[in-house]
Amino acid sequence: MNMQPARSEFTGARDDGIAKGDVLLDVKNVSLAFGGVKAITDVSFDILKGEIRAIIGPNGAGKTSMLNVINGFYTPQQGTITYRGVPRHSMRTTDAARQGISRTFQNIALFRGMSTLDNIMTGRITLQKRNLFWQGLWWGPAEREEIEHRRAVEAIIDFLEIEHIRKVPVGRLPYGLQKRVELGRALAAEPSLLLLDEPMAGMNLEEKEDMSRFILDVNNQFGTTIALIEHDMGVVMDISDRIVVLDYGRKIGDGKPDEIAKNKDVIDAYLGVPHGEMDEEQQTA
């Protein structure tokens, strides 16, 4: 029987043995196809410990497919992903969660009939030590563990400034607050790598500013490494350390925000102008 003590506080990001600035995750020559449709083709990039790494590109570029490969939802036909120094071709989503990869989704995936607090509590499941017997009994060690996890969740609620909705069913909350609750649930797992899939989609300007602030605070205060997909280029340029750009499943750019802003392939992709056509127009101008 596992009698280790529960965590007594919210630490933000677990200790994964990787030094800040070293490679936490390395994607090498990954390709993914669904039948004859190629979602990702020979893509390589890395994510450094402690950075905010943006993955951008036009609709259909393969961004969400890449996140799904990283957290084990999809298995690529080719390539490897090295996480915390261990190469792998595929990983189950449950293993990814246990090893410190947490995520949010394009479409909010919350338990709508449960309160904010209970939704965030579900993010602590992978950190629970007591087996089903103790949890069902809810006495002694199990009770103490439950109390400690609730303290961690309350710290997250305070951090995200959502104390006023802690007991409200999330189905009754406005969209922007639901997005914040989903971020809280992902943080509750104390991830080494936090994957955010369009965290600001559908938000107004004020909500985007709040979410940007929380993402930066998660990175700065807890040292959490973040990989995010986002379509708002102003946000991406403001908060990202490095950006990788996909187009039709291929990597067309990789670098710091100022480098990406000047990248001709990236500019053409967002304008919908293939390089060949642009070059021909320039030559005849």
N, C-alpha and C positions, 0 to 999 in steps of 0.2 A: 504494500500500500504506500502511495506517495504522500509523505507527510511534510513536504517542503512548505514553508510559509508563503502565503500569497504576497503579491506586490503591495506595498503600503502606500504608494503614491503614483501619480501619473508622470512618467519620465519622458514621454514624447516619442523618442526613437530608441529602440533597443540597441545594445552594444553588439555589433556584428564583427568586430575585430578588424575592420577596414579603416585605415587612417584617412582623414579628410584630404581630399584632392586625389586620392588613389581611385582606380577603376572599381566601382561597385558592381556594374553590370556591363557586359560586353556582348554586343550582337554581331555575329560574323556570318556574312553571306546567306542570310535567311531568305528563303523563298516559300511562298504559300499560294496554293491554287485551289479553287473549288471547281472540280471538273475541268473545263477548258478555260475558265476565267482566272487570270493571274491577279491575285490581290497584292502580293509583295514579290518583288523580283530582285534577288541578290543584294539585299540591303545590309549594310554594316555601319555601326556607330557604337559609341560607348556612353555611359553615364557615370560621372565622377561622384564620389562620396561628398555630400554636402551641397551639391549644386541644384539649381532649378534648370531642368533641361526641357525645352519645348519641342514638340513634334507638330509641324504645321504642313499645310498643303491644301489644295483645292478639294472640293467634295469628291469622294471616290478615290482619294489618293492612297488609301491603305493605312491611314493613321490608327483607327480603332482596331483594325486587324492586327497591327503591330502590338498594341497594348494587350490584345487577347493572346498573342503568342507569348509575350513576356510573363503574363500571370497564369499561363497553362491552360487557357480555355481552348486555344487552337494548337495543334501540333504541326509545325512546318514540314514540308517535304524535304527541304534542304537547309543546311546551316546549323549553327550551334549558338547557344546563349550561355555565357559564363557568368554566374551570379555568386558573389562572395568567393571567387576563386575556384568554383566548381563548374566545369563545363557540363552541359546537358543538351540533349536534343529536344526533350519535352519534359513537362512536369505537370502533375495534377494540380488543379486549382487549390485543393485543400493543402497540399504540400507547400504551394507558394505562400498561402496565408500563414502557415506555421513557421515558414522561414523568413517572414517579415515583409512580404509584398502585399500591400493593401491598395484598394482602388475605389473610385466612384465611377458612375456610369453616365452615358449620354442621357438616357431616360431614367429618371429618379427611381431607385429600387429600394423603397422603404416599406415597412409594415404599417400600412395606413391607419389601421385601427389601434395601434399601440402608441403610447406616449413618446415624446421626445426622449425622455430619460431611458425608457425601455428599449427604444430603437438603438440608442448609443450603447447600451449595455450589451446588445448582441455582438458588438465589435470586440468584446472581451473574451469571447468563447475560446479562442485559441490560447489564451493565457491562463485559463482555469486549470487547476491542478487536481481537484477532487473528482473522483469517478462518479458514475451515475448513481451508485448506491448512496454515497454521501450527499449528493445533490438532491436525491429524492427524499432522504431523511431530513435534510436541512437542519442539522444540529451540530454543535461543536465545531470541528474544523470547517465544515461546509458553510456554516453560518458566518464564521469569522471571515472566510474567503469572500463571501457575498458582500459583506460590509466593506472590505478593503477595495473590491472592484467598484462598488458604488461610490466610494470616495474618489477614485480615479475618474469616474464618469462625471461626478459633480465638478471636478477640476476642469474637465473639458468644456462643460456647460458654461462655467464662469469665463473660461478663455474665449469662447465664441460669442459671449454676451447674449446668451439665450435663456437666462434664468427665468424670464417671464413666461416661457412656453414649455418649461420642463415637464409639466404634467398634461399638456395639451396633446390630443391625438394628432399625429402628423398629417392625416388626411384633411384636417381643418385648417392647416397652415397655408399661407401664401407661398407661391413657388420659390421665391428667393430664400425664405426661411427653411423650406424643405431641403434646398441645396446645402444650406449650412448644417442642417442636421445630418445629412448624408456625409458631409466632410467630417463631422464629429464622430460618426460611427467608424469611418475609415481610420481616424486618428486613435480611436480607442484600442486598436490592435497594436499600438506603439510600433509602427512599421519602420523598417530600415529604408524601404523604397515605397513612396506613395505615388500611385498612378491616378491622375485626374483627367477624366475624359469630358472635355468641354464644361468645366466647372462654372462658366459664366453664361452659358447658352440661355437665351430667353430672359436675361436680367436687364433691368434698366440701369442707367448710369450710376446712380447711388449704390445699388446692389453690387455692381461690378467693382466699384471702388472699395466697398467693404470686403468683398471676397478677395480682391488683390491684396488688401492689407493682411487678412488672415493667412493667406498663402505665404506671404513674406515673413510673417511672424512665426509660422510653423517652421519655416526654413531657418530663420535666424535664432530663435529661442531654443528650439529643440534639436537643431542640427539635422532635421529630416531631409533626406534626398527626395526630390520631387521630379517626376516626369509628367508633363501635362500637354494635352491637346487643346488648342484654343484657336478660334477664328478671328477674334478681335486682335488685329495686328498691333494696335496701340498698347494693349495690355501685354502682349507677348514681348514686344521690344522693351517695355519698362521693367518687367520683373524677371526675365530670363537671363541666365548666365551664358548659355549656348543654345543654338537652335539647329535642328535637323529638318530638312524640307523634303517631303515626298511628293511625287507627281506620277499618277498612273502606276503606283506601286514601286517606283524606282526612286532612289535618292538622287536629288539634283542639287543639294546644297547642304553645307554643314559648317557652322562657325559661330562666332559671336554676333550679337544683333546688328552691329554696324557693318559687319562683313556681309551678312545676309541681305541687308537693305540695299547693298550695291551689287548683288549677284544678278547677272543678266538672265540666267536660266530661271531664277526664282521670279523675277519681275515678269518675264514672258509667260510663265505658268499661270500667274495670277491674272494677267491680262488676257489669257486665252490665246496667245500668239506663239506658235511653234517657232523655234529658232530659225529654221530653214526659211520660213516665210518672211520673218523679220529681216534676215540678212539680205534676201532678194530685194525687198522693198528699199532697204538702205542703199543697195548697190545701184538701183535705178532712179533713186531720188536726185 
